[in-house]
């Protein structure tokens, strides 16, 4: 859809895109398959080594395409890349649901990884450019937090429902997720590509420019490193959560309910992230995140009890509140021409940390036991997180991004 030219263009642009952005996050993240994905593959007579291999395919494709997808979004626009991401995700779910064999499962997981890479970075750049067109950049963290709340709500609610649907058919949750991904595709199609300053450069030049921004701007580099450490290590912790719940003796039927409660807490944290950061102050807020992320894993390693389920709520606070803050800081520091690429670098960093930590801590879990691995994970989150936060909270920095009201194409 083309950009309107009348005097009400900024109002129409922001209203349509903000509402579309919320709805896109809601539909594109309805993970009906969340509580049954391992059961689905086990029912297809796949052993655990093959299942882990399939998950690795997803992560590898997302990692390899994180930055290239951001470059594409900076070249051709955020809206078409987000539409392609939703379409690839729908195709991936259908391939998994009806593939019937390992080769097609590999294709399905690869498509899912591609979809994750295409949406990562381009979504935040889309809404920031939308707000910048109307001079409303200061609302980004609030709106991004609310969008991420819808994201997490979709994960939790759809996962809760998916457990009941799976009782009738293990294929149905993937089909339902494909349908909602297609709805997200059509929702983004009704949005408007936000105006921004376009630079007619090659893909290689755009990538080099984004890398140059990260190298020259210590603020951008600091938030990428900090968020990569916390998100990457928390992803590893997510893989430990189901075995931990089993160790506590919780009935498998309650797993979906627990995940729903966790994700709803993360959703509320995301929605109020901006207010929490302002109330506590940036220094206190960022200093407490590694502690809130790491201490529960230390408890999980020390004792396996029902109280650990409650303690894990602090993980969800970090998970929900950090993304809006991270995206807001990067958007404020990076010009529109390479914004999606820079945001994708943060996603790439998280994926790299996840892969490395999963290899190391997976070995610890195999040889020393899961409690030892969780203890090491908690210690790594606190030590590495507090070290990485120091450059981030230094004073006297002025944001470097352009603050023009409307960045029109050259």
N, C-alpha and C positions, 0 to 999 in steps of 0.2 A: 504494500500500500504506500502511495507516495505521500510526501510531507505536505500538509496543507499550507496555503500561502496567505490566508486572511489574517486579520489583526488578532483573532482569537487563537492563532496557531499554537502559542505556548501553552494555553490552558487546555486545548484539545489534546495536544501532545502529551502533557503530563498526566491528565486524567485517564486517557485511554491506556497509556503505557503502564502507569502505576497499577491500575486495576488488572490489566493483562498480565503484568509481572507477578502479582499475587496469585492469580488463577493458574498461570503457567507452573509456578512452583508447587501448587497444590496437586495438579493433575500429573505432572511429570515425576513426582516422587511417591506415588501410591504403590508402595512395595507390598502387594498382597502376598508375595512369595517369601517374605522375610522369615516367618517361623518354620518354613518347610523346605528351604532350598537344599539342605543336605539330605533330607528324607527323599526328595524327588530323585536325586541322582543315585542314592542307595537303592531305591526301588527299581532303578534301571540296571541293577546288578553291577554298578561301578564300585571299585574299592576306594578307600580313603586316599591313596596315593594319586589316583586318577582325578578325584574330586579336587584335591589341592592343586593339581596341575591345571585344571580348568580355571580355578580362581587366579592362578598366576598369569594365565593368558589375559584375563580381564585387566589385571594390574599393569602388565607389561604394555599393552596397547594404550591404556590411559597415560602411562608415564611417557611413552615415546611421542604421543601426540599432544601432550599438554601445551607446550610452547608453540609448535606449528599451528595448532588450532587457534591460539590467541593471535598469531600473526595473520591467519586467514580472516579472523573477525575484524582486525584492524584494517585489512585491505578491502574486503567486500561488504562489511557491515556486520553488526551484532545480530540483527533479527534473522537473516537467512542462516547464520551459523547455528543459532538456537533452534530454528526449525529443523535443520538437518540433524541436530543432536536428538531431538524428540523422535524423528522418523527412524533414525538408526536404532534407538532404544526399543521402539515398538517392533522393528524387524528382528532384533536380537532376542526379545522375549518369545516371539512366535517361532523362531528357529529352535530355541531351547524346548519349547512346549511340544513341537511336532517333529523335531529332528530325528529322533529314534536311533541315534548312533553318535559315537565320539567325534567324528569329523564335523558333523553339523553342530554339535554342542560347542566345539572349539570356535566355529564361525559365530555362533550366538554370543558366546562370552566375549569374543573380539569386538563384535558390534556394540555390546554393552560398554566395553572399555572406551571405544571410540566416542560413543554418546556422552559418557561422563567427561571426557576430555573436551568435547565441543561445547558443552554447557559451562564447564569450569572457566571462570574468568570472563567469558563473554556476557554472562548474565549480569554480573555486577557492573561491568562497563556499560551495558545497555541502559540500566536504570540511572547510573551516575550521569551519563551523557544526556539522558532525558531531563534530569533535574537541572543540569548545567545550562540547558537551553532556556530555562525559565529563571535562572539565577537562584535556584533553590538547593544548591549543593549542600548547605548546612543541614538539610533534612535527610541526607543519604543514610547515615547510620541508623536512624529511627526506622526508615522504610526498609532498609536491608534487613534489620533485625526482625521486623514483622514478616517479611517474605520468608526468612529462614524459619520463623515460627510455623508458617504454613507448610514449609518443607518438612519439618520434623513432625508436625501433626499428621501430615499425609502418611509418612512412614509408620507412625504408631497406630493410627486408626485403621489403615489398610492392612497392616500386619496382623492386628487383632482380628479383623474380619476374615483375613486369609486363612487363619487357623481353622475356622469353622467351615469355610469353603473347601479346604483341602480334605476334610473328612469325607466329602463326596467325590472329589477328584483332585489328584495332585497336579494335574495339568492346568486346571481352571485358574489358579492364582496367577500364573504367567500370562494366560490369555487376558484376564482382567487388567493386568498391568500394561499389556500391549494396547488395550482399548483406551485407557486413560492417557497413555503416552501420545496416542493419535489425537486425543482431545487437546493435549498441550500443544501439539503441532498446529492445530487449527486456531487455538487461542492466540498463539504468537503471530499467526498470519493476519489477525485483525489489528495488530499493533502497528506503530509507525516507527520507521527507522529514525532514531534521533539524529539531529544535525551535529556535526563535529568537524573539526579541522582535518581534512584529508591530505595526506602526503603521498604523491605519486612516486613511490619508491618500490623497489623490488622486495620480494619476501625476505631475501637475505639481508637487505639494507635495514628493513624494519626490525628483524631479529637482532641485528647488530646494534641498532639504536636502543632497543629495549635493554639489551645487556649492558650497554654503555651507561644507561640511566641507573641501573642497579650498582654498577661499579663506582659511579661518581657520587651517588646519593647514599650516605651511610644510614639514613633513616629508612629508606626503602629496603636496603640490604638487611637491616636489623629486624624489621617486621617479618620479612620473608624467612629468615633463619629461625626466629622465635616461633612463628606459627607452624613452620615445617616440623620443628622438634615436637611441639605439643600435639599437633594433629597426627603426625606420623606414629608417634608412640601410643597415642590413645587408640589408633586403629588396631595396633597390635593387641592392646588391652581388650578391645572389643572381641577379638578372636578367643580370648581367655574367658570371657564372661559366661558362655554356655557351659564349658567344663566346670567352672567355679560353682554355678548354680546346681549342677549335678552333685558336686562334692558336698554341698550343704544339705542334700536330701530333699530339695524342693521338687514337687511333682512336675513332670514335663508339661502337663496341661496348663500350668501357671506361668510358663515361660513367656507366652504371648502377652499376658496381663502385666508381667514385670517390665517387659520391653516397652509396653504402651505407657506405663507410668514413668519410666525413665525418659522416654522421648517427649512426653508432655512437659516434664520438668525442664528439659532442654529447650522446648519451644517457648515456654514462658520466660526463661532466662534470655533467650534471643530477643524476644519482644521488648524486654526491659533493659537490654544491654546498655543502651545509651544513657539511661537514667542512672543505672548502677555506677557506670564509669564516672559520670559527673558528680555523683554523691560522694564516692570514695576518693576521687582524685586519680589522675592517670597513674601516678607512681604506685600508690597502694593497690590499685586495681590490677596492674600488670604483675606486681610482685606476688600477689596472692594466687594467681592462676597456676603456676607450677606446683605450689603447695597443695592446692585443691585437687590438682590432677594426680599427683604422686602419692599423697598420704593414704588414700583408700587402697591402692595396690599394695602398699606396705602392710596394711591391715589384712588384706586378702592372703598375703603370703604367711602372715603370722597365725591367722585363725580363719577357719571356714565355718561361718555361722550365718544365721538369718540376718543379723545386724549388718553384715557386709552388703546386703541388698540395699539397705538404707544409706549406708556410707557412700555407695556408688552414685548417689544423686549429685555429689560434688563433681564427678566426672561429667555428668550431663550439663551442669552449670558451665563448666569450661567449654564443652563442646558447643553449647548453644550460644554463649555470649562472645566467644573469641572471633568467630567469622565476621560479624558485622564490624567489629573494631578493626580487624586486619584489613578488610576490604576498604573501609573508610580511610585508613591511613595511607594505603597505596594509592587510592584514587586522588587523594588530596596532594600527593607528591608527584604524580606522573601525568604528563600531557595526554590529551585525548588520542593522539595519533598512535600511541603504543600502549594504551591503558590495558586492553585485554591481554596483550602479550605479557606485560609485567604481572598481571594477576595470575596468568597461567603458570608463570615461574614459581609462584607460591604453591600452586597445586603440584607442580613437578617436584619441588623440594619435599613436600609431604610424602609423595609416593616413594621417593628415594630413601627417606628415613624409614618408612614403613618396611620396604623390602629388606634393607640392611638389618634393622632391628628384629624382623621376623626370623631371618636366618640365624642370628645370634641367639635370640631368646628361645627359638624353637629347639635349638640344640641343648640349651640349658634345661628346658622342660623334659626333653627325652632322657637326659643323663642324670639330672639332679631332682627332677620332679617339678610339677606345676607350681607349687607354693614358692620354691626357690626362684623360678622364672618371674613370678609376679613381684617378688621382693626386689629383684634386680631392676625390673621395669619401673617400680615406684621410685627407687633411688635414682635411676637415670632421668626420670621426668623432673625431679626436684633439682638435681645437680646441674643438668644441662639447661633446664629452663631458667633457673636463676642466673646462670652464667650468661645466657643469651639475652636476658631482659635488660642487662645493664646499659648497653648502647641505646636501647629503645626509650628509656625513661630519662635520658639526659635532657637538661634544660637548654633554653636559648636557641632552639631550632625554629626556622620559619619555613612553612610549606613552600615547595618550589613549583607546584603545578600552576598552569594558567588559570586565571580567575575571570576570564571574559564572560559576559552574559550569554553570548550566543556564538558558538564556533561554527561558521558556515564552511562548506566545502570550497577549496580553491578552484 
